[in-house]
Amino acid sequence: MIGKRLLPGYVDHVLVETDYEGQQYDGLIGPDRQDNLWEPLHRDFGAHGDFDQRAKRSSWLLWADLHQKMIAAGLSATAVLAFVVARAVSKGKT
């Protein structure tokens, strides 16, 4: 973003020069692999590739991002409860 503001023409030039090559895959492709260049494959294979070994089935960060309101409500309830308990304890000491 900073480069785009300082040197917009240069950034555009770099993207034009590297865009196509940056999207190409240099890994090995199986000889029996079908592709969908001219017609769709017979089934949906999903997104798979070299990243499969690093991929995880779940993410607590994604869960937290999708449940921000519930987390905020829980934290607020916990803070209120802590306040009420702290006040009750302090009143009990006097």
DSSP file (Angstrom, degrees, kcal/mol; ACC not computed):
  #  RESIDUE AA STRUCTURE BP1 BP2  ACC     N-H-->O    O-->H-N    N-H-->O    O-->H-N    TCO  KAPPA ALPHA  PHI   PSI    X-CA   Y-CA   Z-CA
    1    1 A M     >        0   0    0      0, 0.0     4,-1.4     0, 0.0     5,-0.1   0.000 360.0 360.0 360.0 -41.0    0.0    0.0    0.0
    2    2 A I  H  >  +     0   0    0      1,-0.2     4,-2.3     2,-0.2     5,-0.2   0.921 360.0  50.7 -66.8 -42.3    2.8    2.4    0.8
    3    3 A G  H  > S+     0   0    0      1,-0.2     4,-3.0     2,-0.2     8,-0.3   0.879 106.9  54.6 -61.6 -37.6    4.6    1.5   -2.4
    4    4 A K  H  4 S+     0   0    0      1,-0.2    -1,-0.2     2,-0.2    -2,-0.2   0.843 111.4  45.2 -65.1 -33.1    1.4    2.1   -4.4
    5    5 A R  H  < S+     0   0    0     -4,-1.4    -2,-0.2    -3,-0.2    -1,-0.2   0.872 120.5  38.0 -77.4 -37.5    1.2    5.6   -2.9
    6    6 A L  H  < S+     0   0    0     -4,-2.3    -2,-0.2     1,-0.2    -3,-0.2   0.909 136.2  12.6 -81.8 -43.2    4.8    6.5   -3.4
    7    7 A L     X  +     0   0    0     -4,-3.0     4,-2.4    -5,-0.2     5,-0.2  -0.543  67.6 161.9-134.5  68.5    5.5    4.9   -6.8
    8    8 A P  H  > S+     0   0    0      0, 0.0     4,-2.1     0, 0.0     5,-0.2   0.876  77.6  50.2 -62.0 -39.2    2.2    3.9   -8.4
    9    9 A G  H  > S+     0   0    0      2,-0.2     4,-2.1     1,-0.2     5,-0.1   0.904 111.8  47.9 -64.9 -41.5    3.6    3.6  -11.9
   10   10 A Y  H  > S+     0   0    0      2,-0.2     4,-2.6     1,-0.2     5,-0.2   0.915 110.8  50.6 -66.5 -43.5    6.5    1.4  -10.8
   11   11 A V  H  X S+     0   0    0     -4,-2.4     4,-2.3    -8,-0.3    -1,-0.2   0.914 110.6  49.7 -61.7 -42.4    4.3   -0.9   -8.7
   12   12 A D  H  X S+     0   0    0     -4,-2.1     4,-2.3    -5,-0.2    -1,-0.2   0.912 110.6  50.5 -61.3 -42.1    2.0   -1.3  -11.7
   13   13 A H  H  X S+     0   0    0     -4,-2.1     4,-2.2     2,-0.2    -2,-0.2   0.920 110.1  49.3 -62.3 -45.0    4.9   -2.2  -13.9
   14   14 A V  H  X S+     0   0    0     -4,-2.6     4,-2.1     1,-0.2     5,-0.2   0.913 111.4  49.6 -62.0 -42.6    6.2   -4.8  -11.5
   15   15 A L  H  X S+     0   0    0     -4,-2.3     4,-2.0     1,-0.2    -1,-0.2   0.892 109.9  50.7 -64.5 -39.2    2.8   -6.4  -11.2
   16   16 A V  H  < S+     0   0    0     -4,-2.3     4,-0.4     1,-0.2    -1,-0.2   0.901 113.7  45.5 -64.0 -40.0    2.5   -6.5  -15.0
   17   17 A E  H  < S+     0   0    0     -4,-2.2     4,-0.3     1,-0.2    -2,-0.2   0.820 125.4  29.1 -74.2 -31.0    5.9   -8.2  -15.3
   18   18 A T  H  X S+     0   0    0     -4,-2.1     4,-2.5    -5,-0.2    -2,-0.2   0.527  94.6  89.9-109.1  -7.2    5.4  -10.7  -12.5
   19   19 A D  H  X S+     0   0    0     -4,-2.0     4,-0.8    -5,-0.2    -3,-0.1   0.937  92.1  40.1 -60.2 -53.2    1.7  -11.4  -12.5
   20   20 A Y  H >4 S+     0   0    0     -4,-0.4     3,-1.1     1,-0.2     4,-0.4   0.949 119.4  44.7 -63.8 -50.7    1.5  -14.2  -15.0
   21   21 A E  H >4 S+     0   0    0     -4,-0.3     3,-1.2     1,-0.3    -1,-0.2   0.850 107.0  61.1 -63.6 -34.2    4.6  -16.0  -13.8
   22   22 A G  H 3< S+     0   0    0     -4,-2.5    -1,-0.3     1,-0.3    -2,-0.2   0.723 103.9  50.2 -66.1 -20.6    3.6  -15.5  -10.1
   23   23 A Q  T << S+     0   0    0     -3,-1.1    -1,-0.3    -4,-0.8    -2,-0.2   0.472  90.3 101.8 -95.4  -3.0    0.5  -17.6  -10.8
   24   24 A Q    <   -     0   0    0     -3,-1.2     2,-0.5    -4,-0.4    -3,-0.0  -0.521  67.5-132.3 -85.4 151.7    2.2  -20.5  -12.4
   25   25 A Y        -     0   0    0     -2,-0.2    -2,-0.1     1,-0.1    -3,-0.0  -0.897  16.5-173.5-107.3 125.8    3.0  -23.7  -10.6
   26   26 A D        +     0   0    0     -2,-0.5    -1,-0.1     2,-0.1     3,-0.1   0.442  52.0 106.1 -96.8  -1.3    6.5  -25.2  -10.8
   27   27 A G  S    S-     0   0    0      1,-0.1     2,-0.2     0, 0.0    -2,-0.1  -0.135  81.1 -82.9 -75.0 173.3    5.7  -28.5   -8.9
   28   28 A L        -     0   0    0      1,-0.0     2,-0.5     0, 0.0    -1,-0.1  -0.539  38.8-153.7 -77.4 140.4    5.4  -31.9  -10.5
   29   29 A I        -     0   0    0     -2,-0.2    -1,-0.0    -3,-0.1     0, 0.0  -0.962  23.5-111.7-117.0 131.7    2.0  -32.8  -12.0
   30   30 A G    >   -     0   0    0     -2,-0.5     3,-1.5     1,-0.1     0, 0.0  -0.297  20.4-128.8 -61.0 142.3    0.9  -36.5  -12.2
   31   31 A P  T 3  S+     0   0    0      0, 0.0    -1,-0.1     0, 0.0    -2,-0.0   0.763 108.1  49.0 -65.8 -24.0    0.8  -37.8  -15.8
   32   32 A D  T 3  S+     0   0    0      2,-0.1     2,-0.2     0, 0.0    -2,-0.1   0.321  81.9 126.1 -97.1   8.6   -2.8  -39.1  -15.3
   33   33 A R    <   -     0   0    0     -3,-1.5     2,-0.2     1,-0.0    -4,-0.0  -0.483  51.2-144.3 -70.8 130.7   -4.1  -35.9  -13.8
   34   34 A Q        -     0   0    0     -2,-0.2     2,-0.3     2,-0.0     7,-0.1  -0.573  14.0-157.9 -87.1 157.2   -7.2  -34.5  -15.6
   35   35 A D        -     0   0    0     -2,-0.2     4,-0.2     5,-0.1     3,-0.2  -0.836  20.8-133.9-129.2 172.7   -7.7  -30.8  -16.0
   36   36 A N        +     0   0    0     -2,-0.3     5,-0.1     1,-0.1    -2,-0.0  -0.140  63.8 119.6-118.2  37.1  -10.7  -28.6  -16.6
   37   37 A L  S    S+     0   0    0      1,-0.1    -1,-0.1     3,-0.1     0, 0.0   0.919  91.4  15.7 -68.8 -43.0   -9.3  -26.4  -19.4
   38   38 A W  S    S+     0   0    0      1,-0.3    -1,-0.1    -3,-0.2    -2,-0.1   0.689 136.1   8.2-107.5 -22.7  -11.9  -27.4  -22.0
   39   39 A E  S    S-     0   0    0     -4,-0.2    -1,-0.3     0, 0.0    -4,-0.0  -0.987  84.9 -88.8-155.4 154.8  -14.7  -29.1  -20.0
   40   40 A P        -     0   0    0      0, 0.0    -5,-0.1     0, 0.0     4,-0.1  -0.268  46.1-106.9 -66.6 152.3  -15.5  -29.6  -16.3
   41   41 A L        -     0   0    0      2,-0.1    -5,-0.1     1,-0.1     3,-0.0  -0.299  31.1-107.4 -71.5 164.0  -14.2  -32.6  -14.5
   42   42 A H  S    S+     0   0    0      1,-0.1     2,-0.3    -2,-0.0    -1,-0.1   0.652  98.6  11.5 -71.4 -14.7  -16.6  -35.4  -13.6
   43   43 A R  S    S-     0   0    0      0, 0.0     2,-0.7     0, 0.0    -2,-0.1  -0.975  85.3 -95.5-153.8 165.8  -16.5  -34.5   -9.9
   44   44 A D        -     0   0    0     -2,-0.3     3,-0.1     1,-0.1    -2,-0.0  -0.769  29.8-175.5 -87.6 116.6  -15.4  -31.7   -7.6
   45   45 A F        -     0   0    0     -2,-0.7    -1,-0.1     1,-0.2     0, 0.0   0.548  31.6-141.2 -88.0  -8.5  -12.0  -32.5   -6.2
   46   46 A G        -     0   0    0      1,-0.1     2,-0.8     2,-0.0    -1,-0.2  -0.158  42.4 -43.6  73.8-175.4  -11.9  -29.4   -3.9
   47   47 A A  S    S+     0   0    0     -3,-0.1     2,-0.3     2,-0.0    -1,-0.1  -0.818  75.8 149.9 -94.1 111.0   -8.8  -27.3   -3.3
   48   48 A H        +     0   0    0     -2,-0.8     2,-0.3     3,-0.0    -3,-0.0  -0.949   7.5 113.3-137.2 156.7   -5.8  -29.5   -2.7
   49   49 A G  S >  S-     0   0    0     -2,-0.3     3,-1.7     1,-0.0     4,-0.2  -0.955  77.5 -30.2 173.6-154.2   -2.1  -29.2   -3.3
   50   50 A D  G >  S+     0   0    0     -2,-0.3     3,-0.7     1,-0.3     4,-0.2   0.719 123.7  64.8 -62.7 -22.0    1.2  -28.9   -1.7
   51   51 A F  G >> S+     0   0    0      1,-0.2     3,-1.5     2,-0.1     4,-1.5   0.567  72.8  94.3 -80.2  -8.4   -0.3  -27.1    1.3
   52   52 A D  G <4 S+     0   0    0     -3,-1.7    -1,-0.2     1,-0.3    -2,-0.1   0.828  80.7  56.1 -55.2 -34.9   -2.4  -30.2    2.4
   53   53 A Q  G <4 S+     0   0    0     -3,-0.7    -1,-0.3    -4,-0.2    -2,-0.1   0.779 114.8  38.6 -69.6 -25.3    0.3  -31.3    4.8
   54   54 A R  T <4 S+     0   0    0     -3,-1.5    -1,-0.2    -4,-0.2    -2,-0.2   0.579  92.5 108.4 -98.8 -13.0    0.2  -28.0    6.6
   55   55 A A     <  -     0   0    0     -4,-1.5     2,-0.3    -3,-0.1    -3,-0.0  -0.325  55.2-150.3 -69.8 148.0   -3.6  -27.4    6.5
   56   56 A K        -     0   0    0      1,-0.1    -2,-0.1    -2,-0.0     3,-0.1  -0.865  16.3-134.6-117.2 153.0   -5.6  -27.7    9.7
   57   57 A R  S    S+     0   0    0     -2,-0.3     2,-0.3     1,-0.1    -1,-0.1   0.705  87.6  17.6 -79.7 -20.5   -9.2  -28.8   10.0
   58   58 A S        -     0   0    0      4,-0.0     2,-0.4    -3,-0.0    -1,-0.1  -0.960  60.1-155.2-147.8 164.4  -10.1  -26.0   12.4
   59   59 A S     >  -     0   0    0     -2,-0.3     4,-2.2     1,-0.1     5,-0.1  -0.962  11.7-156.7-145.0 123.0   -8.9  -22.7   13.6
   60   60 A W  H  > S+     0   0    0     -2,-0.4     4,-2.6     1,-0.2     5,-0.2   0.821  99.4  57.6 -68.8 -28.5   -9.6  -21.0   16.9
   61   61 A L  H  > S+     0   0    0      2,-0.2     4,-2.3     1,-0.2    -1,-0.2   0.915 107.7  45.8 -66.8 -41.5   -8.9  -17.6   15.3
   62   62 A L  H  > S+     0   0    0      2,-0.2     4,-2.2     1,-0.2    -2,-0.2   0.926 113.0  50.6 -64.6 -43.5  -11.5  -18.2   12.7
   63   63 A W  H  X S+     0   0    0     -4,-2.2     4,-1.1     1,-0.2    -2,-0.2   0.933 111.6  47.8 -59.1 -45.9  -14.0  -19.3   15.3
   64   64 A A  H  < S+     0   0    0     -4,-2.6     3,-0.3     1,-0.2    -1,-0.2   0.889 110.8  51.4 -63.7 -38.8  -13.3  -16.3   17.4
   65   65 A D  H >< S+     0   0    0     -4,-2.3     3,-0.7     1,-0.2    -1,-0.2   0.878 111.6  47.0 -65.9 -36.7  -13.7  -14.0   14.4
   66   66 A L  H 3< S+     0   0    0     -4,-2.2    -1,-0.2     1,-0.2    -2,-0.2   0.661 117.7  42.9 -78.4 -15.7  -17.0  -15.5   13.5
   67   67 A H  T 3X  +     0   0    0     -4,-1.1     4,-2.2    -3,-0.3    -1,-0.2  -0.152  69.1 131.4-122.9  38.1  -18.3  -15.3   17.1
   68   68 A Q  H <> S+     0   0    0     -3,-0.7     4,-2.6     1,-0.2     5,-0.2   0.880  74.3  50.2 -61.1 -41.2  -17.1  -11.8   18.2
   69   69 A K  H  > S+     0   0    0      2,-0.2     4,-2.5     1,-0.2    -1,-0.2   0.911 111.2  48.5 -66.4 -41.3  -20.5  -10.8   19.6
   70   70 A M  H  > S+     0   0    0      2,-0.2     4,-2.3     1,-0.2    -1,-0.2   0.905 113.1  47.9 -64.8 -40.9  -20.8  -14.0   21.7
   71   71 A I  H  X S+     0   0    0     -4,-2.2     4,-2.7     2,-0.2     5,-0.2   0.917 111.7  50.0 -65.7 -43.3  -17.3  -13.6   23.0
   72   72 A A  H  X S+     0   0    0     -4,-2.6     4,-2.5     1,-0.2    -2,-0.2   0.909 111.4  48.9 -62.1 -42.1  -17.9   -9.9   23.9
   73   73 A A  H  X S+     0   0    0     -4,-2.5     4,-2.5     2,-0.2    -1,-0.2   0.913 112.1  48.7 -64.1 -41.9  -21.1  -10.8   25.7
   74   74 A G  H  X S+     0   0    0     -4,-2.3     4,-2.2     2,-0.2    -2,-0.2   0.908 112.6  47.2 -64.4 -42.3  -19.3  -13.5   27.6
   75   75 A L  H  X S+     0   0    0     -4,-2.7     4,-2.4     2,-0.2    -2,-0.2   0.890 112.5  50.2 -66.6 -38.8  -16.5  -11.2   28.6
   76   76 A S  H  X S+     0   0    0     -4,-2.5     4,-2.5    -5,-0.2    -2,-0.2   0.925 111.2  48.4 -64.4 -44.0  -18.9   -8.5   29.7
   77   77 A A  H  X S+     0   0    0     -4,-2.5     4,-2.5     1,-0.2    -2,-0.2   0.894 111.7  50.2 -62.9 -39.7  -20.9  -11.0   31.8
   78   78 A T  H  X S+     0   0    0     -4,-2.2     4,-2.6     2,-0.2    -1,-0.2   0.903 110.5  49.6 -65.2 -41.3  -17.7  -12.2   33.4
   79   79 A A  H  X S+     0   0    0     -4,-2.4     4,-2.3     2,-0.2    -2,-0.2   0.916 112.2  47.6 -64.6 -42.8  -16.6   -8.6   34.2
   80   80 A V  H  X S+     0   0    0     -4,-2.5     4,-2.6     2,-0.2    -2,-0.2   0.930 112.9  48.6 -63.2 -45.0  -20.0   -7.8   35.7
   81   81 A L  H  X S+     0   0    0     -4,-2.5     4,-2.6     1,-0.2     5,-0.2   0.908 111.1  50.0 -61.5 -42.7  -19.9  -11.0   37.8
   82   82 A A  H  X S+     0   0    0     -4,-2.6     4,-2.6     2,-0.2    -1,-0.2   0.896 111.2  49.7 -62.9 -39.9  -16.3  -10.3   39.0
   83   83 A F  H  X S+     0   0    0     -4,-2.3     4,-2.3     2,-0.2    -2,-0.2   0.927 111.8  47.6 -63.5 -45.8  -17.4   -6.8   40.0
   84   84 A V  H  X S+     0   0    0     -4,-2.6     4,-2.3     2,-0.2    -2,-0.2   0.916 114.3  46.3 -63.5 -43.6  -20.4   -8.1   41.9
   85   85 A V  H  X S+     0   0    0     -4,-2.6     4,-2.6     2,-0.2     5,-0.2   0.922 111.8  51.2 -65.7 -43.8  -18.4  -10.7   43.7
   86   86 A A  H  X S+     0   0    0     -4,-2.6     4,-2.3    -5,-0.2    -2,-0.2   0.891 111.9  47.8 -61.6 -39.4  -15.6   -8.2   44.5
   87   87 A R  H  X S+     0   0    0     -4,-2.3     4,-2.3     2,-0.2    -1,-0.2   0.901 111.4  49.9 -67.8 -40.8  -18.1   -5.8   46.0
   88   88 A A  H  X S+     0   0    0     -4,-2.3     4,-1.7     2,-0.2    -2,-0.2   0.902 112.4  47.6 -64.7 -39.3  -19.8   -8.5   48.0
   89   89 A V  H  X S+     0   0    0     -4,-2.6     4,-1.0     2,-0.2    -2,-0.2   0.918 112.4  48.8 -67.0 -43.1  -16.4   -9.6   49.4
   90   90 A S  H  X S+     0   0    0     -4,-2.3     4,-0.6     1,-0.2     3,-0.2   0.856 111.8  49.3 -67.6 -33.6  -15.4   -6.1   50.2
   91   91 A K  H  < S+     0   0    0     -4,-2.3     3,-0.5     1,-0.2    -1,-0.2   0.831 106.3  57.0 -71.2 -32.7  -18.7   -5.4   52.0
   92   92 A G  H  < S+     0   0    0     -4,-1.7    -1,-0.2     1,-0.2    -2,-0.2   0.755 102.5  55.6 -69.6 -23.9  -18.4   -8.6   53.9
   93   93 A K  H  <        0   0    0     -4,-1.0    -1,-0.2    -3,-0.2    -2,-0.2   0.707 360.0 360.0 -81.7 -20.5  -15.0   -7.4   55.3
   94   94 A T     <        0   0    0     -4,-0.6    -1,-0.2    -3,-0.5    -2,-0.2   0.474 360.0 360.0 -89.8 360.0  -16.4   -4.2   56.8
